[in-house]
Amino acid sequence: MSNLRLGVAALALASMTGLASAQTTTPSTAPADNKPAAATSTNTTNPPLPGANSFTEAQARERITEAGFKDVKELKKDDQGIWRGMAKKGDTQVNVGLDYKGNVVQQ
């Protein structure tokens, strides 16, 4: 019976060691100056992302408003599936976009 307990204990210890090593973190690849990398025209990982957008105009307006913009107007879905329009951020008129994932972006 003691050999069984010893085997179970060894197995438990080996399992915990494997889990602990799987939780190591990878160093950040952020630039040394901590400034975000400039977006390029071929970069499709930053919002707004093109894709089949199922938001209605009313839903797009609501999402943009919930993101802190007001007076949302002139919303139109472009050929990439991105809702684009104008809104106010504070007292400043800005261009905004909403992609198919719900990302709201000031442009």
Secondary structure by P-SEA (a helix, b strand, c coil): caaaaaaaaaaaaaaaaaaaaaacccccccccccccccccccccccccccccccccaaaaaaaaaaaccccccccccccccbbbbbbbcccbbbbbbbccccccccc
